[in-house]
């Protein structure tokens, strides 16, 4: 599998699986009837967001991810990311490959940590994957997501450090600066 920067020409391959995932209403808090134009604006914004695609051996786009600052300005040293994998290709390691790639890319770009703001607690495969990649659940916002099958469920806020060790407990400053952030 190849992971590369997405181009505008990749959108027609991303849109069908993105549409299915959003329409299912199980993992993203988005309008389930999102239009292609709105989805493209959301998924493929300009920098500083970086969008990548996962391409199989036959040249088919099978997944996509985007990396971006979690917040602007004073919060831009913490990265966040979103992931989409073609549901027909679930279980093939595409999500793991994208996750590993994005974590390394975030580290290379100088982010100090990563934070996922809204991982649906019933999305057990995603929660398991993120935990295996070093993310921890910091908190769960109770009943913050209305799942079509499970009703009101929690949204996890997940976090991981990208440097070798976290600051000491109770510390608000590490005393060192990231090269880019």
N, C-alpha and C positions, 0 to 999 in steps of 0.2 A: 504494500500500500504506500502510495506517495501522498504526503501532505505538502501543499504548496499554497502560496498566496492566491486568494480568489481574484478573479477578473470579472468585469461586467458580463462577459460571455458565459460565466458559470451560473448566472441567476436562473435561466430557464431549467437547469438541472436541479437547483436547490429548491425552487418554488414548489414543486409537487410534494416533496416530503415535508417541507416546512408547513405547507397548507394542511396536510393530514395531521401533523402533530398538534398544531394550534387548534384545528377544528375538533380534535378529540377532547380538548379541554382538560386534560389530566396533568399537564406539567408546566404550562405557561399561563400566567394571569394576563390573558390578552383577549381581545374580541375574537370569538371563534369564527366569525364571518369576515375576517380581515381580507382586504383586497390585496391583489398582487403588488400594486403600487405602494400601498402603506407598508406591506411586509418588506418590500425591497428597501424602502427608506429606513426602516427599523433595523433590518439585518445587515445592510451594507452601507453604513454611513461613512463619511469621509474620516481621515485621520483626526484624532489619534487612534481611532478604532482600527484594529488589524483583523481582517477576515481571512480565514483559510478554508480550504476544502480538502477532504480526503478522497483520493481517487484510487479505484481498484486497478488491477492489472489490465483490464479491458478498456480503461480510460473513462469509466463511469464514475461520476461524482456520487459518493455514498454517504457523505456526511459533511458537516461544516461547523466551524466554531468561530467565535469572535472574542477578541481580547481588547479591553479598554480600561481606562482609569475608573475606579469605582465611584469617585466623586471628582469634581473639578478642583483646581487651585490647591488649597492646603490638604485636600484628600487625594490628590492625584498620584501619590506614592504607593497606594494600594490598588492593585488590579482587580478586575472582575472579568468574568467570561460567561458566555452562553454557548450551548452546544445543541446540535441537531444531528441525529443519525437516521437515515432512511429506515423506517420501521421494518421493511422487508429484509433488512440486513442486520437486525438486532442479534446480539450474541456472537458476532464475528470479531470482536475486539476493536471495532472502529472507535467507539466512545473512549476506550482506554488509550488508544493511539493518539486521538485528538487531545485528551486530557493531559497526557504526558508531554505532548508537543507544546501545548499552551503554557503549562507550568514552566517548562524550560525557556520558552520565549519570554514569558513575564520576567523571569530571573535575568535573562540576557538584556532586557530593556531597562533594568534597574528598579523594577517594582520591589518593595520591601516585603510585601505579603500579598496574599490574594484573599478575597472575600466574596462568597456567593450569598446574595441577599435573599434569595427565595427558592430554596430547594424543597419541593413538595414532599412532606414526610412519607406519603404513601408511594413515592417513586423509589422503591427499595433498591432497584438496580443502580440508580444514580447515587443514592446515599451510600451504598456499599462501595461503588467505584471511588467516590470522592474520599471516603474514609481510607481506602487502600492506597490512595495517592497522598495521604498525609493531612487531609482536612479533618477538622473536628467541628462538631456542632457546638456553637457558642450559646445559642438560645433557639427556642422554638416559639414562634408567635402563634398562640392558640387560635384555631379556627380562622386563620387568615386567608385560606384558599377554599373556594367552593368547588369541590370535586364532583363531577357528574355521577359517579357511582357511590362514593363514600361519604358524600355530604361535606360538612365543614371539617377540614383537617388543618393541621399546622403547617407552617412554612419554617424550615430550618434556615438559620443564618450560619454558614459554614466558613471556616477560616483556616489558613495555613501560612506559616512563615516561609519566606523564600531564602532567607539567609540561614547560616548554620545554627544559630541559637536565638531564641527570643530574648527580649530584655528581661532583667531581673523583675521578680514580682513587685508590683507597686510602682515600678519605674514609669515615668511619663516621657522620658527622653533617653535615647541610647547614647548620646554624645558623639555619634558618628553620622556621616551623611552618605546617602547613596550617590553613586556617580552621576545619575541622571535625574533623580527625583528628590 
